[in-house]
């Protein structure tokens, strides 16, 4: 651009113009021949001023246009940045195919095959106990004795009454025979004979009642000897010598049959039909980690418990050496087949609505879509999804209530990998390693391995 020489601004001030005009007039008056030169100089100055103003105007227009273009580009960039920053970030995970056959661990408690609490049937004082906790006893073996002197006196009284009634019965029978003879000779009336027969029947009934009372007290006398009802081990003793015991009072002993042991488990409804009598299952105890214990299914309930939605199963566990203690906690590892193909997904992906459960899915365009699902079993941190999604679907973990259908989001991989994500990651890693190993020669592999070892040593030193 050509540089224009602009006269000093002062030359265009009013005073200067007047001074110049006066000077020009004076000069024109003094020198008439120089008037034409002054007019030409004035025109030349105005021409330069107009050119300068025009250039300044053009420059201003260009600057305004450039500024408008810059502002437009900045607004577009700002709008794009704001749009990108306003995208919601969601955490995603993938569902994994569920196992049709699972090794289900169910809690249980070891119980004796037969367990009972022994109580007194007779009132009295405990004179002695002959067995205590930990003692193995056989059926009929004496455990304790009770002293009841009043029962002995009661038995003696009942026996005396029995003898009295027996004597009265004998007399009634002899009298009946005499009256029958007299009746033949018409010595007595028929009414009197019937009365004698009635006395015999009454005496016989009284004798039977007396005999029953004697036997009752004699049995109570037998209950003073506490004996074992079956073979087992004493697990509790709750009585001491001199204690006053009563019929049906406090527990005297607890007896348990320890070989075999009985276990009860509750199998979920989804596996209930796969449990069969006679199957063998593994038993695990924390205190015996290396023990290989196997129990057998003895009985299976004929129905499902309506409250727990599970089926009771009783198992038998041999315990010939009595190493397993009744009351211990154990786990039953049983292989069960659900027969239902399901997907395993994190429980945090579920959304509860009035219409049921649903999940938020991110499609190929990173847009949100909601899908209703049908739930299976609750596995704790994971749940079974029977229908509604596919294994390739991307699920949103802990979806926000503000998500809407069709919303575009940014995704972030979930750190708590599901079994499907972990298996997919391991497979991809294995494939990359195999391809890399095929491309790298053996010498380079050896050098790379040595370099990696050196880097690890250096990192450890640092």
C-alpha positions in Angstrom: 0.0 0.0 0.0 1.4 3.5 -0.9 2.3 5.7 2.0 0.4 9.0 1.8 1.8 12.1 3.2 -0.8 13.8 5.3 -0.2 17.4 6.3 0.1 18.2 9.9 -3.3 18.4 11.7 -2.5 21.8 12.9 -2.5 23.0 9.3 -6.2 22.3 9.1 -7.2 24.1 12.3 -9.4 27.1 11.9 -6.9 29.7 13.1 -4.3 28.3 10.7 -6.7 28.5 7.8 -7.6 32.0 8.6 -4.0 33.0 9.0 -3.2 31.4 5.7 -6.1 33.0 4.1 -5.1 36.4 5.3 -1.5 35.7 4.4 -2.6 34.5 0.9 -4.8 37.5 0.5 -2.0 39.8 1.5 0.4 37.9 -0.8 -2.2 38.0 -3.5 -2.6 41.7 -3.0 1.1 42.2 -2.8 1.9 39.7 -5.5 -1.0 39.1 -7.9 1.0 36.8 -10.0 1.3 34.1 -7.2 -2.5 33.5 -6.5 -2.9 30.7 -8.9 -0.1 28.7 -7.1 -1.8 29.0 -3.7 -5.1 27.7 -5.0 -3.5 24.7 -6.5 -1.7 23.9 -3.2 -5.0 24.1 -1.4 -6.7 21.7 -3.8 -3.8 19.3 -3.5 -4.1 19.3 0.3 -7.8 18.6 0.2 -7.3 15.8 -2.2 -4.8 14.1 0.2 -7.2 14.5 3.1 -10.0 12.9 1.2 -7.8 10.0 0.2 -6.6 9.5 3.8 -10.2 9.5 5.1 -11.2 7.0 2.4 -8.3 4.6 3.2 -9.2 4.9 6.9 -12.8 4.0 6.2 -11.8 1.0 4.1 -9.4 -0.2 6.8 -12.2 0.2 9.4 -14.6 -1.8 7.3 -12.0 -4.5 6.8 -11.3 -4.6 10.6 -14.9 -4.8 11.4 -15.4 -7.7 8.9 -12.3 -9.5 10.3 -13.6 -9.0 13.9 -17.1 -10.3 12.9 -15.5 -13.4 11.3 -13.4 -14.1 14.3 -16.4 -13.6 16.6 -18.4 -16.0 14.5 -15.7 -18.7 14.5 -15.2 -18.2 18.3 -19.0 -18.6 18.9 -19.1 -21.8 16.8 -16.1 -23.2 18.6 -17.6 -22.2 22.0 -21.0 -23.7 21.1 -19.3 -27.0 20.0 -17.2 -27.0 23.2 -20.3 -26.4 25.3 -22.2 -29.1 23.5 -19.4 -31.5 24.1 -19.0 -30.5 27.8 -22.8 -30.8 28.4 -22.8 -34.5 27.3 -23.5 -36.7 30.3 -20.9 -39.3 31.1 -22.1 -42.8 32.0 -20.4 -45.9 33.3 -20.9 -49.0 31.2 -20.6 -52.7 31.6 -21.6 -55.8 29.7 -23.7 -58.8 30.7 -22.2 -62.3 30.7 -23.8 -65.6 29.9 -24.9 -67.4 33.0 -23.7 -70.9 33.9 -26.3 -73.6 33.4 -24.5 -75.8 35.9 -23.4 -74.1 39.0 -21.6 -75.2 42.1 -23.9 -73.8 44.7 -22.6 -73.5 48.3 -25.5 -73.6 50.8 -25.0 -73.1 54.6 -26.0 -75.8 57.0 -25.4 -77.1 60.6 -24.3 -80.5 61.6 -26.9 -82.3 63.7 -27.0 -85.7 65.3 -29.0 -88.3 63.5 -31.2 -88.5 66.6 -31.2 -85.7 69.2 -33.2 -85.5 72.4 -33.5 -83.8 75.7 -34.0 -86.0 78.8 -36.4 -84.8 81.5 -37.6 -86.4 84.8 -40.9 -88.2 85.0 -40.9 -88.4 88.7 -40.6 -85.8 91.5 -37.8 -86.0 93.9 -34.2 -85.2 94.7 -31.3 -86.2 92.5 -29.2 -88.6 94.5 -26.4 -89.2 91.8 -25.5 -88.7 88.2 -23.5 -91.4 86.5 -22.7 -89.9 83.1 -21.6 -86.4 82.1 -20.9 -84.4 79.0 -18.7 -86.1 76.4 -19.5 -89.6 77.7 -20.6 -92.2 75.2 -23.5 -94.3 76.4 -25.5 -97.2 75.2 -29.3 -97.7 75.1 -30.6 -98.5 78.6 -27.5 -97.4 80.4 -28.1 -95.6 83.8 -27.5 -91.8 83.7 -28.8 -90.6 87.1 -31.1 -91.7 90.0 -33.8 -89.8 91.9 -34.8 -90.3 95.5 -38.6 -90.0 96.2 -39.5 -91.5 99.7 -43.2 -90.4 99.4 -43.6 -92.6 96.4 -42.6 -95.6 98.4 -45.2 -94.9 101.0 -47.8 -94.2 98.4 -47.0 -97.6 96.8 -47.3 -99.4 100.1 -50.7 -97.8 100.7 -52.0 -98.7 97.3 -50.9 -102.3 97.7 -52.7 -102.5 101.1 -55.9 -101.2 99.4 -55.4 -103.7 96.7 -55.4 -106.6 99.2 -58.5 -105.3 100.9 -60.4 -105.1 97.6 -59.1 -108.6 96.7 -60.4 -110.0 100.0 -63.8 -108.3 99.5 -64.0 -109.8 96.0 -63.4 -113.3 97.3 -66.1 -112.9 100.0 -68.5 -111.6 97.4 -67.9 -114.6 95.1 -68.5 -117.1 98.0 -71.7 -115.3 99.0 -72.9 -115.4 95.5 -72.5 -119.2 95.3 -74.5 -119.6 98.5 -77.3 -117.4 97.3 -77.5 -119.3 94.0 -78.0 -122.5 96.0 -80.7 -120.9 98.1 -82.4 -119.6 95.0 -82.7 -123.1 93.6 -84.7 -124.1 96.8 -86.6 -120.8 96.7 -84.8 -119.7 99.9 -84.2 -116.2 98.5 -85.8 -114.0 96.0 -84.4 -113.3 92.5 -83.8 -109.7 93.4 -81.5 -110.6 96.3 -79.6 -112.9 94.0 -79.0 -110.1 91.5 -77.8 -107.8 94.2 -75.1 -110.4 95.2 -74.0 -110.7 91.6 -73.7 -106.9 91.3 -71.5 -106.9 94.4 -69.1 -109.3 92.8 -68.9 -107.2 89.6 -68.3 -104.0 91.7 -65.6 -105.7 93.7 -63.9 -106.9 90.5 -63.9 -103.4 89.1 -62.5 -102.0 92.3 -59.7 -104.6 92.2 -58.8 -103.7 88.6 -58.6 -100.0 89.6 -56.4 -100.8 92.6 -54.1 -102.9 90.4 -53.8 -100.0 87.9 -52.9 -97.6 90.6 -50.2 -100.0 91.9 -48.7 -100.3 88.4 -48.7 -96.6 87.9 -46.8 -95.9 91.1 -44.5 -98.8 90.3 -43.7 -97.2 86.9 -43.1 -93.9 88.6 -40.7 -95.8 90.9 -39.0 -97.0 87.7 -38.7 -93.4 86.4 -36.5 -92.7 89.3 -33.8 -94.3 87.3 -32.8 -92.1 84.3 -31.5 -94.3 81.4 -30.4 -93.6 77.9 -33.0 -94.0 75.2 -30.5 -94.8 72.5 -26.8 -95.0 71.8 -25.1 -91.6 71.7 -23.0 -89.0 73.4 -24.0 -86.7 76.3 -23.8 -83.1 74.9 -25.3 -81.3 77.9 -25.9 -81.9 81.6 -28.0 -79.5 83.5 -28.5 -81.0 86.9 -26.4 -81.5 90.1 -26.6 -83.8 93.0 -29.3 -82.6 95.5 -31.3 -80.7 92.9 -35.0 -80.9 93.3 -36.5 -82.2 90.0 -40.1 -82.5 88.9 -41.9 -84.2 86.1 -41.5 -82.2 83.0 -39.3 -79.6 84.7 -35.8 -78.5 83.7 -33.6 -80.5 81.3 -31.4 -83.2 82.9 -29.3 -84.4 79.9 -29.0 -83.8 76.2 -28.2 -86.9 74.2 -27.1 -87.0 70.5 -26.4 -89.8 68.1 -23.2 -88.8 66.3 -22.9 -91.5 63.7 -24.2 -90.7 61.2 -24.8 -87.0 61.3 -27.8 -85.3 59.7 -27.7 -82.1 57.6 -30.6 -80.0 56.3 -30.3 -77.5 53.4 -32.8 -75.3 51.6 -32.4 -75.5 47.8 -33.7 -72.5 45.8 -36.8 -73.1 43.7 -34.9 -72.7 40.4 -32.8 -75.8 41.3 -35.4 -77.7 43.3 -36.4 -80.1 40.6 -32.8 -81.2 40.0 -32.2 -82.6 43.5 -32.4 -86.4 43.6 -32.4 -88.9 46.5 -29.1 -90.8 46.7 -26.9 -88.2 45.1 -23.5 -87.4 46.7 -22.5 -83.9 47.6 -19.3 -82.4 49.1 -19.2 -81.0 52.6 -16.7 -78.3 53.6 -15.7 -77.2 57.1 -13.5 -74.3 57.9 -11.6 -76.2 60.6 -10.9 -79.1 58.3 -9.9 -77.5 55.0 -8.2 -80.6 53.7 -10.9 -83.0 54.6 -12.8 -84.6 51.8 -16.3 -85.2 53.2 -19.1 -86.6 51.2 -22.8 -86.7 52.2 -25.7 -88.5 50.7 -29.1 -87.0 50.0 -31.5 -89.1 52.1 -34.8 -87.2 51.9 -36.3 -84.4 49.7 -39.4 -82.4 50.7 -42.4 -83.0 48.6 -43.1 -79.3 48.1 -41.7 -75.8 48.0 -41.8 -73.6 51.2 -44.2 -70.7 50.4 -42.2 -68.3 52.6 -38.6 -69.0 51.5 -39.4 -70.4 48.0 -37.0 -73.2 48.6 -37.1 -77.0 49.1 -35.8 -78.8 52.2 -33.3 -81.5 51.6 -31.9 -83.8 54.3 -28.5 -85.4 54.0 -26.6 -88.1 55.8 -22.9 -87.7 56.7 -21.0 -90.7 58.0 -19.0 -90.0 61.2 -17.6 -93.3 62.4 -14.6 -91.8 64.4 -16.7 -89.0 65.9 -14.3 -86.3 64.6 -17.2 -84.1 63.4 -19.0 -82.4 66.2 -22.8 -81.8 66.2 -23.7 -78.1 66.0 -20.8 -77.1 63.8 -21.2 -74.8 60.8 -20.6 -76.3 57.4 -21.2 -75.6 53.7 -22.7 -78.0 51.2 -21.3 -77.7 47.7 -23.8 -79.1 45.4 -23.8 -79.0 41.6 -27.2 -77.9 40.4 -28.5 -77.1 36.9 -31.0 -74.3 36.5 -32.1 -75.3 33.0 -32.7 -71.6 32.2 -30.4 -69.7 29.9 -29.8 -66.3 31.5 -27.4 -63.4 31.5 -25.4 -62.2 34.5 -25.3 -58.4 35.0 -24.3 -56.1 37.8 -27.1 -55.5 40.2 -26.4 -51.7 40.0 -27.7 -51.7 36.4 -31.3 -52.3 37.5 -33.8 -49.5 37.4 -37.1 -50.0 39.4 -40.3 -48.5 38.0 -44.0 -48.9 38.5 -44.1 -51.3 35.6 -41.2 -53.4 36.8 -37.5 -53.5 36.3 -35.6 -52.1 33.3 -32.1 -51.3 32.2 -30.5 -48.4 30.3 -28.6 -49.5 27.2 -26.2 -47.4 25.1 -26.5 -48.1 21.4 -23.9 -47.8 18.6 -24.6 -44.0 18.3 -24.0 -43.5 22.0 -27.7 -42.9 22.6 -29.7 -44.1 25.6 -32.5 -46.7 25.2 -34.5 -48.2 28.0 -35.5 -51.9 27.9 -37.8 -53.8 30.2 -36.3 -57.0 31.6 -37.3 -60.2 33.4 -35.2 -61.0 36.5 -34.1 -64.4 37.6 -32.1 -65.1 40.7 -30.5 -62.5 43.0 -26.8 -63.5 43.3 -25.8 -60.6 45.6 -23.7 -58.2 43.6 -25.0 -59.7 40.4 -28.4 -60.7 39.1 -29.7 -63.1 36.5 -31.6 -61.5 33.6 -33.8 -64.0 31.8 -35.0 -61.8 28.9 -34.9 -58.2 27.6 -31.2 -57.8 26.7 -28.5 -59.5 24.5 -24.9 -60.4 25.5 -23.7 -57.6 23.1 -25.7 -54.8 24.7 -23.9 -52.1 26.6 -25.5 -51.5 30.0 -25.4 -48.3 32.1 -24.2 -48.9 35.7 -26.0 -46.8 38.3 -28.1 -44.9 35.8 -29.3 -41.4 36.7 -32.9 -40.6 37.0 -32.3 -37.7 34.6 -31.5 -39.9 31.7 -34.0 -39.7 28.9 -34.7 -41.9 25.9 -32.5 -41.0 22.9 -30.0 -38.8 24.9 -26.5 -38.8 23.6 -23.9 -39.6 26.3 -20.2 -40.3 26.7 -19.2 -43.7 28.1 -16.6 -44.7 30.6 -15.7 -48.4 31.3 -16.7 -49.7 34.7 -13.9 -50.7 37.0 -15.9 -53.5 38.7 -15.7 -55.9 35.7 -18.2 -58.5 35.3 -17.3 -62.1 34.4 -18.2 -61.3 30.7 -16.0 -58.2 30.6 -13.1 -60.0 32.2 -13.4 -62.9 29.8 -13.6 -60.6 26.8 -10.6 -58.6 28.0 -8.5 -61.7 28.6 -9.4 -63.1 25.2 -8.4 -59.8 23.5 -5.2 -59.6 25.4 -4.3 -63.2 24.6 -5.0 -62.5 20.8 -2.8 -59.4 20.8 0.0 -61.2 22.6 -0.1 -64.1 20.2 0.0 -61.8 17.1 2.9 -59.8 18.6 4.8 -63.0 19.4 4.4 -64.1 15.8 5.8 -60.9 14.4 8.8 -60.6 16.8 11.8 -62.9 16.1 13.2 -65.0 18.9 16.3 -62.8 19.4 14.1 -59.7 19.7 11.8 -61.6 22.2 14.9 -62.4 24.3 16.1 -58.9 24.2 12.7 -57.5 25.0 12.4 -59.8 28.0 15.9 -58.8 29.2 15.0 -55.1 28.8 11.7 -55.6 30.7 13.6 -57.3 33.6 16.1 -54.5 33.7 13.3 -51.9 33.8 11.6 -53.7 36.6 14.9 -53.8 38.6 15.5 -50.1 37.9 11.9 -49.3 39.1 12.4 -51.3 42.2 15.7 -49.4 43.0 14.1 -46.1 42.4 
